[in-house]
Amino acid sequence: MSDKKASRAARTPAETDSTGEHARGLAELRTIANYQFGVTAGTALFPPGEAIEIRRSSSGRPRQLVADGDRLVSYGVDGRFTLGIAGGRRLVAAFDAPRCRVVVGDDSEPFVREGKNAFAKFVSGVDPEIRPGDELLIVHERGDLLAVGRAELSAEAMADFDSGMAVTVREGVDD
């Protein structure tokens, strides 16, 4: 690893704040979140003034964003975020239903919480803007966050199909 890369990877958020690099990086990541999840998502996920740790690869590329020890999001090499439970909770609090949500009932709740996939048969509601490949929130009809995952079907297909996987669950809420 070059000295420049090692120096960049070893910096703490406090050190990068003094140079403005950390703040500049967060501003760019907020813009990406706004593009992927919609306006205000960046501020909801990474509020200005909050201590957000950006964990970077050895090349300096952001990999994970963490607050209070909890993973908010991971940043993929494709330039898209994957949600962690902590990030999902922030989006549930920030967005009005049905935005970024797939809704399931009591039949699916225990399975989805365990991290098992959600099937179209059990989807009772969905954000009409959902497209295959979108990161989303899986919530109970009561509004409780159950899991975060990736859409396998469009919103229309989730609502219409009686079989097939609607959402690949990445992580379930275990509380």
N, C-alpha and C positions, 0 to 999 in steps of 0.2 A: 504494500500500500504506500502510495506517495505521501510525503510529509503534509502536503496540502489536504489530501483526503483524510488522513489520520487526524489532523487538526480540526477539520470540519466535523467529523463524526464524533470527536471527543468533547465538543463544546456543549455546555449546559444551556438551558433556556435563558438563564440570567446573563450568561456571556453573550449570547446572540442578541438579547434585547439591547445591550449597550451599543451594538453595531447596527441595529435595526433589521438585521437579517431575519430574525425570528418573526418579527411583526410583519415584514414583507412577505415571508413564506406563508404565514397565516392568512394574510389578505388574499393571496393567490388561491389558497385552498378554500377559503370562503366562496370565492368566485366559482370555483369548480363545483362546490356543493350547491350553490344557487342554480347553476346550469343543470345539474343532475336531478336535484329534488324539487327545485322551484324557488322562487324569490323568498327570501328570509331564512332559508335553510342554513346558509353559511353562518349567519349570526346566531341562530338557534343552536347549532352544533358547536361552534367555537366563539362564544361571546367575547367581545373586546374586553380586555382587562382581566380575564380569567387565566389562570396559569394552565396552559395547554402544553404538554410535552410532545414534541415531534420526534419520534424514533425514526432514525434514518438508516438506509443501507450503507455499506462501506463506500459506495460511490456518492453518497450524499442525497440520494433520492428519498423523499418521505415514504415511510412504510406504514407506520401506525401513528394515530393521534390519541393521546391518553390524557385523561383528567382525573385527578384523585385516585390514581391507580387503576381506573377502569377504562377499557378500550372503547373509544367513541366510534372510530372508523379505522379501516385499513385502506391504504391507497395502492391500488393494483398497478401493474406495469401497463395496463390498458388505459390508464388515466381516469379510472372510475373508482368510486368509494364502495366498500362493502361495509355494511352497518354492524356495529357491536350492540349489545343490549343497552349499554349506557347511551349511545347515540340514538337508538330507537326510542328510548324514554324521552329524550330531548325533543325529538320530532313529534311524538305523540302529544307532548305538552304544547308545542308551538303551532301545530297545524290543526285546523278544524277538520272533523270527519267529513267526507271519506278520503281526504287527500293522503296519498301514499299507503293506503290501507287495503287489506283483504280481511273481511270479517267472517269468523266462523262461530259456531255455537257450541253447546255443551258436549255434543258427540265427539268433537275433535279436540277440545281443550286439553285433556291430559296427554294426548299423543303429541300435539304441537309443542306443548311445554317441555316435553322430553326431547325435543329436537327432531321428531319424525315429520315427514313432509305432509303438506296439506293438500287434500284432493278436492277436485272441482265439485264433486257431489255434496260436499259439506260447506261450500262457500255460500254464505247468506247475503253478502254485500261486497262490493268492490269499487274502488275509485275508477271511474270510467276512462281515465287517462293512462291506466296501467298498460304497459306493453311487455311482450316477452323479453326477459333479460333485465328488467328494472329491479332495483333493490326496493324492498317494501317492508311494511310493518304488518304483522299478523295480529289482529286484535280479536278479543271476544266481543260478543254482542253488547256486553256491558261497557265496553270501551277499554278494558284492561289489555295491556300489551302482553302477548303470549310468546312471540318470537319475532325474529327478523330473518329475511330470506330473499330469494330471487324468484321473480315471476317466470313461470314456464309457459304460460298461456296469456293471451290478451285478456283484458277485462271482459269483453264481450263473450269470449270463449269460456272464461271461468263461470260467468253467469248462466250460460246456455248448456254446457256439457254436464252429463250425469256420470261421467267417468274420466279418469286421467288425472295426472298430477298437476295441480294448479301452481303450487309454490314449493321450491326446494328450500327447506328450512336450514339456515346456517347455524343458528343458536337459539335455544329456547330459554324462556324465563323460568327459573326453578323456584321462585318464591310464591 
